[in-house]
Amino acid sequence: MKTFSAREAKYNFGRLIDIARAEPVVIEKHGRPVVVVVAVEEFERLTRRTVSPSNKNDEDEL
């Protein structure tokens, strides 16, 4: 898994997107991981696994 600082992500956004399409990318701020960028297909796969009938309405909040 690749890691970018927030500054690197800002100035290399196109490269970040290209990498994130192939593997998750961690974005760090002040040396601490704060978010992970993933391809839309991976995001959809992950959210399908966690959405159940009882929390289906929560999907709108994403």
N, CA, C and O atoms as a CHARMM CRD file, in Angstrom:
* protein
*
  248
    1    1 MET  N      0.84600  -1.16900   0.00000 PROA 1      0.00000
    2    1 MET  CA     0.00000   0.00000   0.00000 PROA 1      0.00000
    3    1 MET  C      0.89600   1.23800   0.00000 PROA 1      0.00000
    4    1 MET  O      1.79400   1.36800   0.83200 PROA 1      0.00000
    5    2 LYS  N      0.64300   2.13200  -0.93200 PROA 2      0.00000
    6    2 LYS  CA     1.41900   3.37400  -1.04600 PROA 2      0.00000
    7    2 LYS  C      0.93800   4.38700  -0.00700 PROA 2      0.00000
    8    2 LYS  O     -0.19600   4.32500   0.46800 PROA 2      0.00000
    9    3 THR  N      1.82600   5.31600   0.33200 PROA 3      0.00000
   10    3 THR  CA     1.51100   6.38300   1.27800 PROA 3      0.00000
   11    3 THR  C      1.94300   7.72000   0.69200 PROA 3      0.00000
   12    3 THR  O      3.04500   7.84800   0.15700 PROA 3      0.00000
   13    4 PHE  N      1.07400   8.70400   0.79700 PROA 4      0.00000
   14    4 PHE  CA     1.36500  10.07000   0.37400 PROA 4      0.00000
   15    4 PHE  C      1.14200  10.98400   1.56800 PROA 4      0.00000
   16    4 PHE  O      0.25600  10.73700   2.38700 PROA 4      0.00000
   17    5 SER  N      1.93900  12.03300   1.67000 PROA 5      0.00000
   18    5 SER  CA     1.60200  13.09400   2.61700 PROA 5      0.00000
   19    5 SER  C      0.45800  13.89100   1.98800 PROA 5      0.00000
   20    5 SER  O      0.23400  13.80800   0.78000 PROA 5      0.00000
   21    6 ALA  N     -0.26100  14.65500   2.79800 PROA 6      0.00000
   22    6 ALA  CA    -1.34500  15.48200   2.26100 PROA 6      0.00000
   23    6 ALA  C     -0.80400  16.43800   1.20200 PROA 6      0.00000
   24    6 ALA  O     -1.45400  16.68200   0.18500 PROA 6      0.00000
   25    7 ARG  N      0.36600  16.96600   1.44000 PROA 7      0.00000
   26    7 ARG  CA     0.98500  17.89700   0.48400 PROA 7      0.00000
   27    7 ARG  C      1.30400  17.18700  -0.83500 PROA 7      0.00000
   28    7 ARG  O      1.02200  17.71600  -1.91000 PROA 7      0.00000
   29    8 GLU  N      1.89300  15.98600  -0.75100 PROA 8      0.00000
   30    8 GLU  CA     2.19200  15.21600  -1.96700 PROA 8      0.00000
   31    8 GLU  C      0.90800  14.90600  -2.73000 PROA 8      0.00000
   32    8 GLU  O      0.87000  15.00000  -3.95700 PROA 8      0.00000
   33    9 ALA  N     -0.14300  14.53800  -2.00000 PROA 9      0.00000
   34    9 ALA  CA    -1.42100  14.22200  -2.64000 PROA 9      0.00000
   35    9 ALA  C     -1.96700  15.43700  -3.38200 PROA 9      0.00000
   36    9 ALA  O     -2.48300  15.31500  -4.49300 PROA 9      0.00000
   37   10 LYS  N     -1.85100  16.59800  -2.76500 PROA 10     0.00000
   38   10 LYS  CA    -2.33800  17.84000  -3.37300 PROA 10     0.00000
   39   10 LYS  C     -1.60700  18.14500  -4.67800 PROA 10     0.00000
   40   10 LYS  O     -2.23400  18.47700  -5.68300 PROA 10     0.00000
   41   11 TYR  N     -0.29900  18.03400  -4.65800 PROA 11     0.00000
   42   11 TYR  CA     0.49300  18.42100  -5.81800 PROA 11     0.00000
   43   11 TYR  C      0.67300  17.30200  -6.84700 PROA 11     0.00000
   44   11 TYR  O      1.16900  17.55100  -7.94600 PROA 11     0.00000
   45   12 ASN  N      0.28100  16.08800  -6.50600 PROA 12     0.00000
   46   12 ASN  CA     0.40900  14.94500  -7.41800 PROA 12     0.00000
   47   12 ASN  C     -0.91200  14.19900  -7.53200 PROA 12     0.00000
   48   12 ASN  O     -0.94100  12.96900  -7.54800 PROA 12     0.00000
   49   13 PHE  N     -2.01000  14.95500  -7.61200 PROA 13     0.00000
   50   13 PHE  CA    -3.33300  14.33500  -7.55800 PROA 13     0.00000
   51   13 PHE  C     -3.56700  13.34000  -8.69600 PROA 13     0.00000
   52   13 PHE  O     -4.13900  12.27300  -8.47200 PROA 13     0.00000
   53   14 GLY  N     -3.13600  13.67200  -9.90300 PROA 14     0.00000
   54   14 GLY  CA    -3.30200  12.75800 -11.03300 PROA 14     0.00000
   55   14 GLY  C     -2.58700  11.43700 -10.80200 PROA 14     0.00000
   56   14 GLY  O     -3.13300  10.37000 -11.08400 PROA 14     0.00000
   57   15 ARG  N     -1.37400  11.50900 -10.29300 PROA 15     0.00000
   58   15 ARG  CA    -0.60000  10.29600  -9.98700 PROA 15     0.00000
   59   15 ARG  C     -1.27700   9.49900  -8.87400 PROA 15     0.00000
   60   15 ARG  O     -1.33900   8.27100  -8.93000 PROA 15     0.00000
   61   16 LEU  N     -1.78300  10.20700  -7.86600 PROA 16     0.00000
   62   16 LEU  CA    -2.50200   9.55800  -6.76800 PROA 16     0.00000
   63   16 LEU  C     -3.68500   8.75900  -7.30200 PROA 16     0.00000
   64   16 LEU  O     -3.89400   7.61200  -6.90500 PROA 16     0.00000
   65   17 ILE  N     -4.45600   9.36000  -8.19600 PROA 17     0.00000
   66   17 ILE  CA    -5.60700   8.66500  -8.78300 PROA 17     0.00000
   67   17 ILE  C     -5.16000   7.42800  -9.54500 PROA 17     0.00000
   68   17 ILE  O     -5.75900   6.36200  -9.40100 PROA 17     0.00000
   69   18 ASP  N     -4.12000   7.55500 -10.34600 PROA 18     0.00000
   70   18 ASP  CA    -3.62300   6.40800 -11.11200 PROA 18     0.00000
   71   18 ASP  C     -3.22300   5.26100 -10.19200 PROA 18     0.00000
   72   18 ASP  O     -3.54800   4.10500 -10.46300 PROA 18     0.00000
   73   19 ILE  N     -2.53100   5.56900  -9.12000 PROA 19     0.00000
   74   19 ILE  CA    -2.09700   4.52800  -8.18100 PROA 19     0.00000
   75   19 ILE  C     -3.29800   3.93200  -7.45100 PROA 19     0.00000
   76   19 ILE  O     -3.38200   2.71500  -7.28200 PROA 19     0.00000
   77   20 ALA  N     -4.23200   4.78900  -7.01900 PROA 20     0.00000
   78   20 ALA  CA    -5.39400   4.32100  -6.25000 PROA 20     0.00000
   79   20 ALA  C     -6.30100   3.41600  -7.07400 PROA 20     0.00000
   80   20 ALA  O     -7.04600   2.61300  -6.51100 PROA 20     0.00000
   81   21 ARG  N     -6.25000   3.53100  -8.38700 PROA 21     0.00000
   82   21 ARG  CA    -7.04600   2.62600  -9.22300 PROA 21     0.00000
   83   21 ARG  C     -6.51800   1.19800  -9.13700 PROA 21     0.00000
   84   21 ARG  O     -7.25600   0.24700  -9.39400 PROA 21     0.00000
   85   22 ALA  N     -5.23800   1.04200  -8.77400 PROA 22     0.00000
   86   22 ALA  CA    -4.61900  -0.27800  -8.69000 PROA 22     0.00000
   87   22 ALA  C     -4.49900  -0.79800  -7.26400 PROA 22     0.00000
   88   22 ALA  O     -4.52900  -2.00700  -7.03800 PROA 22     0.00000
   89   23 GLU  N     -4.36300   0.11900  -6.29500 PROA 23     0.00000
   90   23 GLU  CA    -4.19900  -0.29100  -4.90300 PROA 23     0.00000
   91   23 GLU  C     -4.59000   0.86200  -3.98000 PROA 23     0.00000
   92   23 GLU  O     -4.52100   2.02200  -4.38300 PROA 23     0.00000
   93   24 PRO  N     -4.99800   0.56000  -2.75300 PROA 24     0.00000
   94   24 PRO  CA    -5.33800   1.63300  -1.80900 PROA 24     0.00000
   95   24 PRO  C     -4.13400   2.53400  -1.54000 PROA 24     0.00000
   96   24 PRO  O     -2.99100   2.07700  -1.52900 PROA 24     0.00000
   97   25 VAL  N     -4.40800   3.81200  -1.32500 PROA 25     0.00000
   98   25 VAL  CA    -3.36200   4.79100  -1.02600 PROA 25     0.00000
   99   25 VAL  C     -3.70800   5.48200   0.28800 PROA 25     0.00000
  100   25 VAL  O     -4.80100   6.02700   0.44200 PROA 25     0.00000
  101   26 VAL  N     -2.78200   5.45600   1.22500 PROA 26     0.00000
  102   26 VAL  CA    -2.95900   6.12100   2.51500 PROA 26     0.00000
  103   26 VAL  C     -2.49100   7.56300   2.38200 PROA 26     0.00000
  104   26 VAL  O     -1.42300   7.83000   1.83100 PROA 26     0.00000
  105   27 ILE  N     -3.30000   8.49700   2.89400 PROA 27     0.00000
  106   27 ILE  CA    -2.91000   9.90600   2.93100 PROA 27     0.00000
  107   27 ILE  C     -2.63600  10.25600   4.38700 PROA 27     0.00000
  108   27 ILE  O     -3.47200  10.04400   5.26500 PROA 27     0.00000
  109   28 GLU  N     -1.43800  10.80000   4.62200 PROA 28     0.00000
  110   28 GLU  CA    -1.04200  11.17500   5.98300 PROA 28     0.00000
  111   28 GLU  C     -1.03000  12.68900   6.14300 PROA 28     0.00000
  112   28 GLU  O     -0.70700  13.42900   5.21500 PROA 28     0.00000
  113   29 LYS  N     -1.38600  13.12200   7.33200 PROA 29     0.00000
  114   29 LYS  CA    -1.28300  14.53600   7.68600 PROA 29     0.00000
  115   29 LYS  C     -0.48900  14.60500   8.97600 PROA 29     0.00000
  116   29 LYS  O     -0.85100  13.97400   9.96900 PROA 29     0.00000
  117   30 HSD  N      0.58100  15.36400   8.96400 PROA 30     0.00000
  118   30 HSD  CA     1.48700  15.46500  10.11300 PROA 30     0.00000
  119   30 HSD  C      2.00500  14.08800  10.52900 PROA 30     0.00000
  120   30 HSD  O      2.17200  13.80900  11.71600 PROA 30     0.00000
  121   31 GLY  N      2.25800  13.22600   9.52500 PROA 31     0.00000
  122   31 GLY  CA     2.83100  11.91900   9.77900 PROA 31     0.00000
  123   31 GLY  C      1.86400  10.85800  10.26800 PROA 31     0.00000
  124   31 GLY  O      2.27300   9.74000  10.58100 PROA 31     0.00000
  125   32 ARG  N      0.57400  11.20000  10.33700 PROA 32     0.00000
  126   32 ARG  CA    -0.42800  10.22800  10.80400 PROA 32     0.00000
  127   32 ARG  C     -1.41800   9.92100   9.68700 PROA 32     0.00000
  128   32 ARG  O     -1.86800  10.83400   8.99600 PROA 32     0.00000
  129   33 PRO  N     -1.76400   8.65200   9.50100 PROA 33     0.00000
  130   33 PRO  CA    -2.73500   8.31400   8.45800 PROA 33     0.00000
  131   33 PRO  C     -4.11000   8.89800   8.79500 PROA 33     0.00000
  132   33 PRO  O     -4.59300   8.76500   9.91900 PROA 33     0.00000
  133   34 VAL  N     -4.73300   9.54900   7.80000 PROA 34     0.00000
  134   34 VAL  CA    -6.04600  10.15800   8.03100 PROA 34     0.00000
  135   34 VAL  C     -7.12400   9.63900   7.08800 PROA 34     0.00000
  136   34 VAL  O     -8.29200   9.57200   7.47300 PROA 34     0.00000
  137   35 VAL  N     -6.76300   9.27500   5.87300 PROA 35     0.00000
  138   35 VAL  CA    -7.73900   8.72700   4.92800 PROA 35     0.00000
  139   35 VAL  C     -7.06200   7.70000   4.03100 PROA 35     0.00000
  140   35 VAL  O     -5.83700   7.65200   3.91700 PROA 35     0.00000
  141   36 VAL  N     -7.89600   6.88100   3.40000 PROA 36     0.00000
  142   36 VAL  CA    -7.42100   5.93300   2.40300 PROA 36     0.00000
  143   36 VAL  C     -8.22100   6.18300   1.13200 PROA 36     0.00000
  144   36 VAL  O     -9.44900   6.26000   1.16900 PROA 36     0.00000
  145   37 VAL  N     -7.52500   6.30800   0.01100 PROA 37     0.00000
  146   37 VAL  CA    -8.17200   6.49000  -1.28600 PROA 37     0.00000
  147   37 VAL  C     -8.18900   5.13300  -1.97800 PROA 37     0.00000
  148   37 VAL  O     -7.15900   4.47100  -2.10200 PROA 37     0.00000
  149   38 VAL  N     -9.37800   4.73200  -2.42800 PROA 38     0.00000
  150   38 VAL  CA    -9.51700   3.44700  -3.12500 PROA 38     0.00000
  151   38 VAL  C    -10.28500   3.65800  -4.42400 PROA 38     0.00000
  152   38 VAL  O    -11.01100   4.64100  -4.57700 PROA 38     0.00000
  153   39 ALA  N    -10.11700   2.73500  -5.34400 PROA 39     0.00000
  154   39 ALA  CA   -10.86000   2.76600  -6.60300 PROA 39     0.00000
  155   39 ALA  C    -12.34500   2.60600  -6.31500 PROA 39     0.00000
  156   39 ALA  O    -12.73000   1.97400  -5.33100 PROA 39     0.00000
  157   40 VAL  N    -13.16800   3.17600  -7.16800 PROA 40     0.00000
  158   40 VAL  CA   -14.61500   3.11200  -6.96500 PROA 40     0.00000
  159   40 VAL  C    -15.10800   1.66000  -6.92800 PROA 40     0.00000
  160   40 VAL  O    -16.03200   1.34200  -6.18000 PROA 40     0.00000
  161   41 GLU  N    -14.50800   0.79400  -7.71600 PROA 41     0.00000
  162   41 GLU  CA   -14.91500  -0.61900  -7.70600 PROA 41     0.00000
  163   41 GLU  C    -14.65500  -1.25000  -6.34000 PROA 41     0.00000
  164   41 GLU  O    -15.47800  -2.01800  -5.84100 PROA 41     0.00000
  165   42 GLU  N    -13.52200  -0.93000  -5.74400 PROA 42     0.00000
  166   42 GLU  CA   -13.19700  -1.45500  -4.41500 PROA 42     0.00000
  167   42 GLU  C    -14.14400  -0.87600  -3.36800 PROA 42     0.00000
  168   42 GLU  O    -14.60400  -1.59400  -2.48000 PROA 42     0.00000
  169   43 PHE  N    -14.43400   0.40400  -3.46800 PROA 43     0.00000
  170   43 PHE  CA   -15.37000   1.04400  -2.54300 PROA 43     0.00000
  171   43 PHE  C    -16.74200   0.37800  -2.63100 PROA 43     0.00000
  172   43 PHE  O    -17.35100   0.07500  -1.60500 PROA 43     0.00000
  173   44 GLU  N    -17.22700   0.15100  -3.84400 PROA 44     0.00000
  174   44 GLU  CA   -18.52600  -0.50000  -4.02400 PROA 44     0.00000
  175   44 GLU  C    -18.51100  -1.91100  -3.45900 PROA 44     0.00000
  176   44 GLU  O    -19.47800  -2.33600  -2.82600 PROA 44     0.00000
  177   45 ARG  N    -17.43000  -2.63600  -3.67900 PROA 45     0.00000
  178   45 ARG  CA   -17.32000  -3.99500  -3.13800 PROA 45     0.00000
  179   45 ARG  C    -17.36700  -3.96000  -1.61500 PROA 45     0.00000
  180   45 ARG  O    -18.05900  -4.76900  -0.99700 PROA 45     0.00000
  181   46 LEU  N    -16.64200  -3.03900  -1.01400 PROA 46     0.00000
  182   46 LEU  CA   -16.60900  -2.93600   0.44600 PROA 46     0.00000
  183   46 LEU  C    -17.95300  -2.52200   1.02200 PROA 46     0.00000
  184   46 LEU  O    -18.37200  -3.06100   2.04600 PROA 46     0.00000
  185   47 THR  N    -18.63100  -1.58600   0.39300 PROA 47     0.00000
  186   47 THR  CA   -19.91600  -1.12500   0.93500 PROA 47     0.00000
  187   47 THR  C    -21.01300  -2.15000   0.72300 PROA 47     0.00000
  188   47 THR  O    -21.93500  -2.23100   1.53400 PROA 47     0.00000
  189   48 ARG  N    -20.94400  -2.92800  -0.33600 PROA 48     0.00000
  190   48 ARG  CA   -21.93500  -3.99900  -0.53400 PROA 48     0.00000
  191   48 ARG  C    -21.85800  -5.01800   0.59000 PROA 48     0.00000
  192   48 ARG  O    -22.88300  -5.54800   1.02000 PROA 48     0.00000
  193   49 ARG  N    -20.66400  -5.29400   1.06400 PROA 49     0.00000
  194   49 ARG  CA   -20.48100  -6.29300   2.11100 PROA 49     0.00000
  195   49 ARG  C    -21.00000  -5.80900   3.45300 PROA 49     0.00000
  196   49 ARG  O    -21.39000  -6.62300   4.29000 PROA 49     0.00000
  197   50 THR  N    -21.01500  -4.49000   3.67900 PROA 50     0.00000
  198   50 THR  CA   -21.38500  -3.98000   4.99200 PROA 50     0.00000
  199   50 THR  C    -22.81900  -3.49000   5.07200 PROA 50     0.00000
  200   50 THR  O    -23.32500  -3.25800   6.17100 PROA 50     0.00000
  201   51 VAL  N    -23.49300  -3.32400   3.93200 PROA 51     0.00000
  202   51 VAL  CA   -24.86900  -2.82900   3.94700 PROA 51     0.00000
  203   51 VAL  C    -25.81500  -4.00000   4.13900 PROA 51     0.00000
  204   51 VAL  O    -25.81700  -4.95200   3.35900 PROA 51     0.00000
  205   52 SER  N    -26.61500  -3.91300   5.18500 PROA 52     0.00000
  206   52 SER  CA   -27.63000  -4.92400   5.43800 PROA 52     0.00000
  207   52 SER  C    -28.98400  -4.23300   5.40300 PROA 52     0.00000
  208   52 SER  O    -29.04000  -3.00400   5.43100 PROA 52     0.00000
  209   53 PRO  N    -30.08200  -4.98900   5.34200 PROA 53     0.00000
  210   53 PRO  CA   -31.40700  -4.35600   5.30900 PROA 53     0.00000
  211   53 PRO  C    -31.64500  -3.40500   6.48000 PROA 53     0.00000
  212   53 PRO  O    -32.35500  -2.41300   6.32000 PROA 53     0.00000
  213   54 SER  N    -31.07800  -3.67700   7.63900 PROA 54     0.00000
  214   54 SER  CA   -31.31800  -2.82900   8.80900 PROA 54     0.00000
  215   54 SER  C    -30.60600  -1.48900   8.72500 PROA 54     0.00000
  216   54 SER  O    -31.05700  -0.52500   9.34300 PROA 54     0.00000
  217   55 ASN  N    -29.49700  -1.39300   7.97300 PROA 55     0.00000
  218   55 ASN  CA   -28.79600  -0.11400   7.88200 PROA 55     0.00000
  219   55 ASN  C    -28.73500   0.41600   6.45200 PROA 55     0.00000
  220   55 ASN  O    -27.86500   1.22700   6.13400 PROA 55     0.00000
  221   56 LYS  N    -29.63300  -0.02400   5.59600 PROA 56     0.00000
  222   56 LYS  CA   -29.65000   0.40500   4.20200 PROA 56     0.00000
  223   56 LYS  C    -29.82000   1.91100   4.07300 PROA 56     0.00000
  224   56 LYS  O    -29.24100   2.50500   3.16300 PROA 56     0.00000
  225   57 ASN  N    -30.58700   2.55100   4.94100 PROA 57     0.00000
  226   57 ASN  CA   -30.78200   3.99800   4.87100 PROA 57     0.00000
  227   57 ASN  C    -29.49500   4.75800   5.15400 PROA 57     0.00000
  228   57 ASN  O    -29.35300   5.89800   4.71400 PROA 57     0.00000
  229   58 ASP  N    -28.56500   4.16600   5.86800 PROA 58     0.00000
  230   58 ASP  CA   -27.28700   4.80700   6.15800 PROA 58     0.00000
  231   58 ASP  C    -26.46400   5.01900   4.89300 PROA 58     0.00000
  232   58 ASP  O    -25.57700   5.87200   4.86300 PROA 58     0.00000
  233   59 GLU  N    -26.75500   4.24700   3.84700 PROA 59     0.00000
  234   59 GLU  CA   -26.01700   4.33400   2.59900 PROA 59     0.00000
  235   59 GLU  C    -26.10800   5.73300   1.99900 PROA 59     0.00000
  236   59 GLU  O    -25.16900   6.17800   1.34100 PROA 59     0.00000
  237   60 ASP  N    -27.22800   6.43900   2.21400 PROA 60     0.00000
  238   60 ASP  CA   -27.40500   7.78300   1.67100 PROA 60     0.00000
  239   60 ASP  C    -26.43000   8.78000   2.27000 PROA 60     0.00000
  240   60 ASP  O    -26.15200   9.80600   1.65100 PROA 60     0.00000
  241   61 GLU  N    -25.90600   8.51200   3.44400 PROA 61     0.00000
  242   61 GLU  CA   -25.01100   9.44000   4.11700 PROA 61     0.00000
  243   61 GLU  C    -23.60900   9.42500   3.53500 PROA 61     0.00000
  244   61 GLU  O    -22.82900  10.33700   3.80700 PROA 61     0.00000
  245   62 LEU  N    -23.26300   8.41400   2.73900 PROA 62     0.00000
  246   62 LEU  CA   -21.93700   8.34700   2.13800 PROA 62     0.00000
  247   62 LEU  C    -21.90200   9.33700   1.04500 PROA 62     0.00000
  248   62 LEU  O    -20.88100   9.47900   0.37200 PROA 62     0.00000
